[in-house]
Amino acid sequence: MYQEERIEEILNMLEKQQRIRVEDVCEAFDVSRDTARRDLVKLSERGDIVRVHGGAMLPKRPERLHYKERLTRANEEKQRIGKLAASFIKNQDSVIFDTSTTVQSLIRYMEVESVTAVTNSVYAAELLSETSADIHLLGGQLNKEQRFLYGPSVLEKLEDFYTDKVFVGTLGISEQGLSSYHEEDGYVKKKMIQRADEVIVVADHSKMERNGFYTFSSLEEVDLVITDKEPSSTMKDVFEQYAVTWLTADK
C-alpha cells in the first residue's frame, strides 16, 4: 500500500475512534514504527491531525462566532486573563493589540500613565480612546462582522512600527502553532508578531489543543501564554519543547 493510501485509511480510523496510537498504525498496516511515525508527521504537516504523545487525534474545530457573541463568550475567564495580562504593560511601553476580544479585555485593566498603542481593531481603538494611550489605528479594509481592518495597507503600515510587546489572541493553540478562522486576520497577526520584541498570547482553556483554518505563527515565536486553567500534560510538554512560559490567571 502506498503512503497516500495508508494515510487516508488512518484518517478513516480516526473518524471512528477519535484517537490512535503509533502501535495501532503498525498493527493495522503491518508497518514499522518509523513508517507509522512518518505517516503521522505528514498528516500533522497537512493540518489533518494533532500529534500527541504516542499517537495522534483529530483537531478540535472551534465553532465560528459573530463578534458580538465572542464578546460575551467565556467573559469571566477573559476578565481574569485580561487583568493578569495588563500587569505586563509598563509605563511608556509601546504595545500592539490585535482584534481578539480577550486582548481587548485587558485594556480595561491598564494602569499606566503613558502607553503607545497600535491596533487594527475598531473596538480596541474605542476602548483605548477612554485611556491616556497614544493610539495608532491601522487603516485598511473593514471586516464588518468582526470589526477589524485588514489588507495590504495594514501590513504596509505595520512595517513603520516596532514595539515592546504584542498581545495576540488565537482561535486555537497546539503543537502546530497559533491559528485563526480568518486568513486575512491571520496575515495581520503574523506581521504584528514580527514587529514586536515580546509576544504574549492570551487564550482561555477552550483554545488549547485546537486548530483553526489558518495557522499564523509557530510556538517558536511565542514568549508567554496567559490562560485561565492549567494546561494539560500534553500542552505542558509542548510549551516546554518550544520554551514557552505559561501563566494561569487566579480566580
PASEBA-1860 file (N, C-alpha, C; in nm, 3 decimals):
! residues 251
1> MYQEERIE> 0.084/-0.119/0.000/0.000/0.000/0.000/0.089/0.126/0.000 ~ 0.057/0.221/-0.088/0.132/0.346/-0.093/0.099/0.433/0.029 ~ 0.192/0.526/0.060/0.172/0.610/0.177/0.041/0.689/0.169 ~ 0.011/0.747/0.051/-0.110/0.828/0.037/-0.235/0.746/0.066 ~ -0.235/0.622/0.023/-0.349/0.535/0.051/-0.357/0.505/0.200 ~ -0.241/0.483/0.260/-0.236/0.447/0.402/-0.283/0.563/0.491 ~ -0.239/0.685/0.459/-0.277/0.795/0.547/-0.426/0.828/0.535 ~ -0.486/0.800/0.420/-0.630/0.819/0.408/-0.703/0.718/0.497
9> EILNMLEK> -0.650/0.596/0.503/-0.709/0.495/0.590/-0.690/0.531/0.738 ~ -0.576/0.594/0.769/-0.552/0.640/0.906/-0.657/0.744/0.945 ~ -0.690/0.835/0.854/-0.794/0.935/0.881/-0.930/0.868/0.903 ~ -0.957/0.763/0.827/-1.082/0.689/0.846/-1.086/0.626/0.985 ~ -0.972/0.573/1.029/-0.964/0.516/1.164/-0.992/0.622/1.270 ~ -0.935/0.740/1.250/-0.953/0.848/1.347/-1.098/0.896/1.351 ~ -1.166/0.896/1.237/-1.306/0.937/1.235/-1.391/0.846/1.323 ~ -1.350/0.719/1.331/-1.426/0.621/1.407/-1.391/0.621/1.554
17> QQRIRVED> -1.262/0.639/1.587/-1.220/0.625/1.727/-1.154/0.749/1.787 ~ -1.148/0.858/1.711/-1.102/0.989/1.760/-0.954/0.999/1.795 ~ -0.895/0.889/1.838/-0.754/0.891/1.877/-0.690/0.756/1.846 ~ -0.566/0.758/1.797/-0.495/0.633/1.770/-0.353/0.641/1.822 ~ -0.295/0.524/1.845/-0.156/0.514/1.888/-0.069/0.475/1.768 ~ 0.059/0.498/1.780/0.153/0.454/1.676/0.139/0.305/1.657 ~ 0.122/0.233/1.768/0.109/0.086/1.761/-0.013/0.044/1.679 ~ -0.120/0.123/1.687/-0.241/0.091/1.611/-0.213/0.097/1.461
25> VCEAFDVS> -0.136/0.197/1.419/-0.099/0.210/1.278/-0.012/0.093/1.235 ~ 0.084/0.058/1.320/0.173/-0.056/1.289/0.094/-0.184/1.268 ~ 0.000/-0.209/1.359/-0.078/-0.333/1.352/-0.174/-0.333/1.233 ~ -0.237/-0.219/1.207/-0.338/-0.212/1.101/-0.278/-0.229/0.963 ~ -0.154/-0.181/0.944/-0.096/-0.180/0.809/0.034/-0.261/0.799 ~ 0.069/-0.328/0.909/0.189/-0.412/0.911/0.312/-0.333/0.866 ~ 0.333/-0.219/0.933/0.448/-0.134/0.902/0.529/-0.111/1.030 ~ 0.651/-0.062/1.012/0.738/-0.036/1.126/0.693/0.091/1.199
33> RDTARRDL> 0.745/0.110/1.321/0.713/0.230/1.398/0.763/0.356/1.326 ~ 0.879/0.347/1.262/0.931/0.462/1.188/0.839/0.502/1.075 ~ 0.788/0.402/1.003/0.694/0.430/0.894/0.566/0.491/0.947 ~ 0.516/0.435/1.057/0.393/0.487/1.118/0.412/0.632/1.161 ~ 0.527/0.662/1.219/0.554/0.800/1.263/0.562/0.895/1.144 ~ 0.625/0.848/1.035/0.633/0.933/0.915/0.494/0.965/0.860 ~ 0.405/0.865/0.864/0.268/0.888/0.820/0.200/0.994/0.906 ~ 0.218/0.985/1.036/0.155/1.080/1.127/0.216/1.220/1.112
41> VKLSERGD> 0.346/1.226/1.088/0.412/1.354/1.066/0.353/1.422/0.942 ~ 0.334/1.345/0.835/0.279/1.402/0.712/0.138/1.453/0.733 ~ 0.057/1.378/0.805/-0.080/1.421/0.834/-0.080/1.545/0.921 ~ 0.014/1.551/1.013/0.025/1.668/1.100/0.065/1.791/1.021 ~ 0.160/1.776/0.929/0.204/1.889/0.846/0.091/1.940/0.757 ~ 0.001/1.851/0.717/-0.115/1.890/0.637/-0.224/1.956/0.721 ~ -0.210/1.945/0.854/-0.310/2.002/0.943/-0.430/1.912/0.965 ~ -0.421/1.785/0.923/-0.534/1.693/0.935/-0.545/1.631/1.074
49> IVRVHGGA> -0.434/1.626/1.147/-0.434/1.565/1.280/-0.354/1.652/1.375 ~ -0.368/1.622/1.503/-0.284/1.680/1.608/-0.204/1.566/1.668 ~ -0.073/1.576/1.664/0.010/1.471/1.723/0.013/1.487/1.874 ~ -0.005/1.379/1.943/0.003/1.375/2.089/0.102/1.265/2.126 ~ 0.137/1.261/2.252/0.237/1.163/2.296/0.194/1.022/2.260 ~ 0.274/0.956/2.177/0.248/0.816/2.141/0.148/0.794/2.031 ~ 0.097/0.903/1.971/-0.003/0.883/1.867/-0.056/1.012/1.810 ~ -0.189/1.013/1.783/-0.249/1.131/1.719/-0.398/1.134/1.747
57> MLPKRPER> -0.458/1.253/1.728/-0.602/1.271/1.741/-0.647/1.372/1.637 ~ -0.777/1.375/1.610/-0.831/1.474/1.518/-0.832/1.610/1.586 ~ -0.803/1.716/1.511/-0.809/1.850/1.570/-0.951/1.887/1.608 ~ -0.965/1.959/1.719/-1.096/2.008/1.760/-1.121/2.139/1.685 ~ -1.225/2.142/1.607/-1.256/2.260/1.527/-1.353/2.350/1.603 ~ -1.309/2.465/1.649/-1.398/2.553/1.724/-1.509/2.608/1.635 ~ -1.624/2.637/1.696/-1.734/2.695/1.621/-1.702/2.841/1.587 ~ -1.757/2.885/1.476/-1.734/3.022/1.430/-1.842/3.112/1.487
65> LHYKERLT> -1.801/3.217/1.558/-1.894/3.306/1.626/-1.887/3.446/1.569 ~ -2.002/3.515/1.573/-2.006/3.656/1.538/-1.933/3.735/1.647 ~ -1.887/3.854/1.612/-1.810/3.937/1.705/-1.885/3.961/1.836 ~ -2.014/3.996/1.827/-2.090/4.025/1.948/-2.104/3.901/2.037 ~ -2.111/3.784/1.974/-2.117/3.660/2.051/-1.983/3.634/2.120 ~ -1.874/3.665/2.050/-1.741/3.645/2.110/-1.718/3.737/2.229 ~ -1.781/3.854/2.228/-1.765/3.947/2.339/-1.817/3.889/2.470 ~ -1.924/3.810/2.461/-1.987/3.756/2.582/-1.942/3.614/2.614
73> RANEEKQR> -1.878/3.544/2.520/-1.836/3.406/2.543/-1.720/3.403/2.643 ~ -1.732/3.318/2.746/-1.626/3.299/2.847/-1.582/3.434/2.905 ~ -1.680/3.521/2.933/-1.645/3.656/2.975/-1.568/3.661/3.105 ~ -1.608/3.580/3.203/-1.539/3.578/3.333/-1.393/3.538/3.315 ~ -1.370/3.435/3.235/-1.233/3.389/3.210/-1.151/3.498/3.140 ~ -1.213/3.565/3.043/-1.143/3.671/2.971/-1.103/3.785/3.064 ~ -1.191/3.820/3.158/-1.159/3.928/3.251/-1.042/3.891/3.341 ~ -1.038/3.767/3.387/-0.926/3.723/3.471/-0.796/3.725/3.392
81> IGKLAASF> -0.802/3.673/3.271/-0.683/3.673/3.185/-0.640/3.816/3.155 ~ -0.739/3.900/3.123/-0.708/4.039/3.089/-0.643/4.114/3.204 ~ -0.690/4.090/3.324/-0.633/4.159/3.441/-0.487/4.122/3.461 ~ -0.456/3.993/3.447/-0.317/3.949/3.461/-0.232/4.001/3.346 ~ -0.286/3.993/3.224/-0.210/4.039/3.107/-0.177/4.187/3.117 ~ -0.271/4.267/3.168/-0.249/4.411/3.178/-0.132/4.445/3.269 ~ -0.104/4.359/3.365/0.006/4.386/3.459/0.143/4.380/3.392 ~ 0.148/4.326/3.270/0.275/4.318/3.197/0.302/4.445/3.115
89> IKNQDSVI> 0.207/4.536/3.110/0.227/4.662/3.040/0.286/4.764/3.136 ~ 0.402/4.813/3.103/0.472/4.909/3.188/0.459/5.050/3.131 ~ 0.482/5.148/3.218/0.472/5.287/3.175/0.566/5.316/3.059 ~ 0.513/5.383/2.958/0.583/5.423/2.836/0.616/5.305/2.743 ~ 0.552/5.192/2.764/0.564/5.081/2.668/0.497/5.118/2.537 ~ 0.545/5.057/2.430/0.473/5.059/2.302/0.416/4.918/2.283 ~ 0.287/4.911/2.250/0.216/4.783/2.252/0.125/4.770/2.130 ~ 0.128/4.652/2.068/0.032/4.618/1.963/-0.080/4.534/2.024
97> FDTSTTVQ> -0.204/4.573/1.996/-0.321/4.498/2.040/-0.391/4.442/1.916 ~ -0.412/4.312/1.912/-0.480/4.256/1.795/-0.631/4.263/1.813 ~ -0.705/4.190/1.730/-0.852/4.201/1.728/-0.924/4.112/1.829 ~ -0.851/4.030/1.901/-0.913/3.934/1.992/-0.992/4.003/2.102 ~ -1.109/3.948/2.135/-1.187/4.002/2.245/-1.118/3.978/2.379 ~ -1.037/3.874/2.389/-0.960/3.850/2.511/-0.851/3.957/2.526 ~ -0.788/3.992/2.414/-0.689/4.101/2.417/-0.757/4.231/2.460 ~ -0.875/4.257/2.407/-0.943/4.382/2.439/-0.985/4.390/2.585
105> SLIRYMEV> -1.007/4.275/2.647/-1.046/4.277/2.789/-0.936/4.333/2.877 ~ -0.810/4.321/2.834/-0.700/4.369/2.919/-0.691/4.522/2.918 ~ -0.745/4.586/2.814/-0.737/4.733/2.805/-0.806/4.799/2.924 ~ -0.914/4.738/2.970/-0.989/4.794/3.084/-0.907/4.792/3.214 ~ -0.805/4.708/3.217/-0.728/4.692/3.341/-0.592/4.763/3.336 ~ -0.562/4.832/3.229/-0.434/4.902/3.220/-0.425/5.013/3.325 ~ -0.311/5.019/3.394/-0.294/5.119/3.498/-0.166/5.200/3.476 ~ -0.135/5.228/3.352/-0.015/5.304/3.319/-0.053/5.446/3.276
113> ESVTAVTN> 0.034/5.539/3.301/0.007/5.678/3.267/0.033/5.707/3.119 ~ 0.124/5.631/3.061/0.160/5.658/2.922/0.189/5.527/2.849 ~ 0.122/5.507/2.735/0.147/5.390/2.653/0.117/5.427/2.508 ~ 0.198/5.377/2.417/0.172/5.395/2.274/0.108/5.268/2.222 ~ -0.012/5.281/2.168/-0.089/5.163/2.127/-0.107/5.159/1.975 ~ -0.090/5.040/1.920/-0.112/5.016/1.778/-0.215/4.905/1.766 ~ -0.318/4.924/1.684/-0.420/4.820/1.670/-0.490/4.830/1.535 ~ -0.548/4.719/1.493/-0.634/4.718/1.373/-0.778/4.685/1.411
121> SVYAAELL> -0.807/4.694/1.541/-0.941/4.664/1.592/-1.016/4.793/1.621 ~ -1.133/4.809/1.559/-1.215/4.927/1.583/-1.257/4.932/1.730 ~ -1.297/4.818/1.783/-1.344/4.814/1.922/-1.230/4.844/2.019 ~ -1.111/4.788/1.994/-0.996/4.816/2.081/-0.963/4.964/2.079 ~ -0.971/5.026/1.961/-0.942/5.170/1.950/-1.042/5.250/2.032 ~ -1.169/5.209/2.032/-1.270/5.277/2.112/-1.238/5.268/2.261 ~ -1.199/5.149/2.305/-1.163/5.131/2.446/-1.039/5.212/2.481 ~ -0.940/5.210/2.393/-0.816/5.283/2.418/-0.840/5.434/2.422
129> SETSADIH> -0.941/5.483/2.349/-0.969/5.626/2.347/-1.016/5.677/2.483 ~ -1.057/5.586/2.571/-1.100/5.622/2.705/-0.984/5.622/2.804 ~ -0.863/5.593/2.754/-0.743/5.594/2.837/-0.650/5.706/2.790 ~ -0.533/5.713/2.852/-0.436/5.815/2.813/-0.345/5.769/2.700 ~ -0.375/5.656/2.638/-0.289/5.599/2.535/-0.280/5.688/2.412 ~ -0.162/5.687/2.351/-0.141/5.748/2.220/-0.173/5.639/2.117 ~ -0.280/5.657/2.039/-0.337/5.547/1.960/-0.303/5.561/1.812 ~ -0.256/5.451/1.753/-0.234/5.442/1.609/-0.329/5.333/1.556
137> LLGGQLNK> -0.437/5.374/1.489/-0.532/5.279/1.430/-0.490/5.251/1.287 ~ -0.462/5.124/1.259/-0.415/5.084/1.127/-0.530/5.085/1.028 ~ -0.519/5.166/0.923/-0.626/5.178/0.826/-0.621/5.071/0.718 ~ -0.737/5.026/0.676/-0.745/4.925/0.571/-0.889/4.893/0.541 ~ -0.914/4.777/0.484/-1.049/4.734/0.454/-1.114/4.681/0.582 ~ -1.242/4.716/0.603/-1.312/4.678/0.726/-1.388/4.547/0.710 ~ -1.360/4.453/0.801/-1.444/4.334/0.813/-1.560/4.374/0.904 ~ -1.680/4.394/0.846/-1.793/4.448/0.921/-1.840/4.354/1.031
145> EQRFLYGP> -1.834/4.224/1.003/-1.883/4.127/1.100/-1.796/4.122/1.224 ~ -1.663/4.121/1.205/-1.571/4.105/1.318/-1.503/4.235/1.360 ~ -1.528/4.344/1.287/-1.483/4.478/1.324/-1.331/4.491/1.331 ~ -1.263/4.434/1.233/-1.119/4.457/1.224/-1.083/4.506/1.085 ~ -0.969/4.573/1.076/-0.919/4.627/0.950/-0.808/4.537/0.898 ~ -0.805/4.516/0.768/-0.707/4.423/0.712/-0.669/4.469/0.572 ~ -0.576/4.398/0.511/-0.538/4.427/0.374/-0.396/4.480/0.362 ~ -0.350/4.503/0.240/-0.212/4.546/0.215/-0.172/4.673/0.289
153> SVLEKLED> -0.264/4.769/0.302/-0.228/4.895/0.368/-0.201/4.875/0.516 ~ -0.272/4.780/0.580/-0.247/4.749/0.721/-0.109/4.686/0.736 ~ -0.078/4.590/0.650/0.052/4.522/0.657/0.166/4.620/0.629 ~ 0.144/4.708/0.534/0.247/4.806/0.499/0.272/4.903/0.615 ~ 0.165/4.949/0.679/0.179/5.044/0.790/0.247/4.979/0.909 ~ 0.222/4.852/0.933/0.286/4.782/1.044/0.438/4.785/1.033 ~ 0.488/4.790/0.911/0.633/4.795/0.890/0.695/4.922/0.950 ~ 0.612/5.025/0.974/0.663/5.150/1.030/0.685/5.141/1.181
161> FYTDKVFV> 0.633/5.036/1.244/0.639/5.026/1.390/0.725/4.907/1.434 ~ 0.790/4.925/1.548/0.849/4.811/1.620/0.824/4.837/1.767 ~ 0.752/4.747/1.833/0.702/4.773/1.968/0.767/4.684/2.073 ~ 0.743/4.722/2.199/0.795/4.642/2.310/0.722/4.509/2.321 ~ 0.589/4.515/2.300/0.508/4.395/2.321/0.396/4.388/2.219 ~ 0.350/4.266/2.193/0.226/4.246/2.120/0.142/4.146/2.198 ~ 0.013/4.177/2.210/-0.082/4.086/2.273/-0.169/4.026/2.163 ~ -0.168/3.895/2.156/-0.235/3.823/2.047/-0.333/3.722/2.103
169> GTLGISEQ> -0.453/3.721/2.050/-0.549/3.616/2.079/-0.542/3.511/1.969 ~ -0.604/3.398/1.994/-0.598/3.290/1.896/-0.723/3.204/1.904 ~ -0.763/3.151/1.791/-0.876/3.058/1.790/-0.833/2.922/1.842 ~ -0.708/2.887/1.815/-0.656/2.759/1.860/-0.507/2.767/1.887 ~ -0.462/2.690/1.984/-0.321/2.683/2.015/-0.284/2.536/2.037 ~ -0.187/2.490/1.960/-0.148/2.350/1.964/-0.002/2.338/1.924 ~ 0.046/2.216/1.912/0.184/2.195/1.869/0.207/2.254/1.730 ~ 0.100/2.265/1.650/0.113/2.322/1.515/0.128/2.475/1.520
177> GLSSYHEE> 0.094/2.538/1.632/0.109/2.680/1.646/-0.021/2.750/1.681 ~ -0.032/2.878/1.640/-0.149/2.961/1.666/-0.230/2.972/1.537 ~ -0.363/2.969/1.551/-0.445/2.969/1.431/-0.567/3.059/1.444 ~ -0.624/3.094/1.330/-0.742/3.181/1.325/-0.841/3.129/1.222 ~ -0.964/3.180/1.227/-1.063/3.147/1.124/-1.037/3.226/0.997 ~ -1.000/3.354/1.014/-0.988/3.444/0.901/-0.844/3.449/0.852 ~ -0.823/3.412/0.727/-0.689/3.417/0.670/-0.638/3.561/0.667 ~ -0.727/3.657/0.633/-0.685/3.796/0.625/-0.643/3.849/0.763
185> DGYVKKKM> -0.715/3.808/0.868/-0.675/3.847/1.004/-0.545/3.778/1.043 ~ -0.529/3.653/0.998/-0.407/3.579/1.026/-0.284/3.644/0.968 ~ -0.296/3.699/0.847/-0.184/3.770/0.786/-0.140/3.887/0.874 ~ -0.238/3.961/0.927/-0.207/4.077/1.010/-0.143/4.033/1.142 ~ -0.198/3.929/1.204/-0.142/3.879/1.328/0.004/3.836/1.308 ~ 0.029/3.769/1.197/0.165/3.724/1.167/0.261/3.842/1.161 ~ 0.219/3.949/1.092/0.303/4.068/1.080/0.319/4.137/1.216 ~ 0.214/4.140/1.295/0.222/4.200/1.428/0.327/4.131/1.514
193> IQRADEVI> 0.329/3.999/1.507/0.425/3.922/1.585/0.568/3.955/1.542 ~ 0.586/3.976/1.413/0.719/4.010/1.362/0.764/4.149/1.405 ~ 0.669/4.236/1.441/0.701/4.375/1.472/0.701/4.404/1.622 ~ 0.725/4.303/1.705/0.728/4.323/1.850/0.843/4.245/1.912 ~ 0.895/4.299/2.019/1.007/4.235/2.088/0.961/4.117/2.173 ~ 0.841/4.128/2.232/0.788/4.022/2.318/0.648/3.986/2.273 ~ 0.622/3.857/2.256/0.493/3.808/2.207/0.418/3.740/2.321 ~ 0.304/3.797/2.358/0.223/3.744/2.467/0.089/3.699/2.411
201> VVADHSKM> 0.056/3.572/2.429/-0.069/3.515/2.380/-0.167/3.505/2.497 ~ -0.289/3.552/2.475/-0.394/3.538/2.576/-0.501/3.445/2.520 ~ -0.531/3.338/2.593/-0.623/3.237/2.540/-0.683/3.158/2.655 ~ -0.816/3.149/2.661/-0.877/3.067/2.765/-0.859/2.919/2.732 ~ -0.892/2.834/2.828/-0.861/2.692/2.818/-0.927/2.623/2.698 ~ -1.041/2.679/2.649/-1.110/2.615/2.537/-1.029/2.622/2.408 ~ -0.928/2.708/2.402/-0.846/2.723/2.281/-0.731/2.623/2.276 ~ -0.704/2.557/2.388/-0.590/2.465/2.395/-0.614/2.338/2.313
209> ERNGFYTF> -0.509/2.293/2.245/-0.512/2.171/2.164/-0.617/2.180/2.054 ~ -0.634/2.298/1.998/-0.727/2.318/1.888/-0.656/2.384/1.772 ~ -0.712/2.366/1.653/-0.657/2.426/1.532/-0.768/2.495/1.454 ~ -0.740/2.618/1.411/-0.833/2.689/1.325/-0.797/2.670/1.179 ~ -0.860/2.748/1.094/-0.841/2.733/0.950/-0.700/2.773/0.906 ~ -0.649/2.883/0.962/-0.523/2.939/0.914/-0.422/2.948/1.028 ~ -0.307/2.885/1.013/-0.200/2.892/1.113/-0.113/3.013/1.083 ~ -0.110/3.107/1.179/-0.038/3.232/1.154/0.094/3.242/1.229
217> SSLEEVDL> 0.123/3.148/1.318/0.251/3.155/1.390/0.285/3.019/1.448 ~ 0.413/2.989/1.451/0.460/2.872/1.525/0.481/2.912/1.671 ~ 0.490/2.815/1.759/0.513/2.845/1.901/0.655/2.895/1.926 ~ 0.742/2.878/1.829/0.878/2.928/1.843/0.881/3.081/1.857 ~ 0.777/3.147/1.806/0.770/3.293/1.810/0.710/3.345/1.940 ~ 0.654/3.256/2.023/0.578/3.297/2.141/0.667/3.297/2.265 ~ 0.653/3.403/2.345/0.728/3.412/2.470/0.645/3.368/2.590 ~ 0.518/3.410/2.595/0.434/3.386/2.712/0.292/3.356/2.670
225> VITDKEPS> 0.229/3.259/2.736/0.086/3.230/2.719/0.017/3.252/2.853 ~ -0.088/3.333/2.852/-0.169/3.356/2.972/-0.305/3.294/2.950 ~ -0.344/3.204/3.039/-0.470/3.133/3.024/-0.543/3.129/3.158 ~ -0.657/3.060/3.165/-0.737/3.061/3.288/-0.734/2.929/3.363 ~ -0.687/2.824/3.299/-0.677/2.693/3.366/-0.542/2.630/3.333 ~ -0.495/2.547/3.422/-0.367/2.480/3.399/-0.377/2.394/3.274 ~ -0.280/2.406/3.183/-0.284/2.327/3.060/-0.272/2.177/3.089 ~ -0.314/2.097/2.993/-0.299/1.952/3.005/-0.151/1.915/3.003
233> STMKDVFE> -0.122/1.793/3.042/0.017/1.747/3.041/0.074/1.751/2.899 ~ -0.013/1.724/2.801/0.032/1.730/2.661/0.077/1.870/2.624 ~ -0.007/1.971/2.659/0.028/2.108/2.625/0.148/2.157/2.707 ~ 0.160/2.111/2.830/0.278/2.149/2.909/0.406/2.100/2.840 ~ 0.400/1.978/2.789/0.516/1.923/2.717/0.545/2.004/2.591 ~ 0.439/2.045/2.522/0.457/2.125/2.400/0.519/2.260/2.435 ~ 0.467/2.324/2.538/0.522/2.454/2.579/0.669/2.441/2.619 ~ 0.700/2.334/2.691/0.840/2.312/2.731/0.929/2.290/2.609
241> QYAVTWLT> 0.877/2.215/2.512/0.953/2.187/2.391/0.990/2.316/2.317 ~ 0.898/2.414/2.318/0.921/2.539/2.245/0.965/2.653/2.336 ~ 0.998/2.621/2.460/1.047/2.720/2.557/0.946/2.834/2.576 ~ 0.818/2.799/2.583/0.711/2.896/2.605/0.675/2.897/2.754 ~ 0.677/3.012/2.816/0.632/3.027/2.954/0.480/3.038/2.956 ~ 0.414/2.976/3.052/0.269/2.990/3.065/0.231/3.028/3.208 ~ 0.126/3.107/3.219/0.075/3.152/3.349/-0.076/3.133/3.352 ~ -0.127/3.101/3.471/-0.271/3.085/3.490/-0.324/3.199/3.573
249> ADK> -0.429/3.265/3.525/-0.491/3.375/3.598/-0.574/3.319/3.714 ~ -0.553/3.372/3.832/-0.626/3.326/3.951/-0.772/3.368/3.945 ~ -0.854/3.289/4.013/-0.996/3.323/4.022/-1.013/3.434/4.127
END
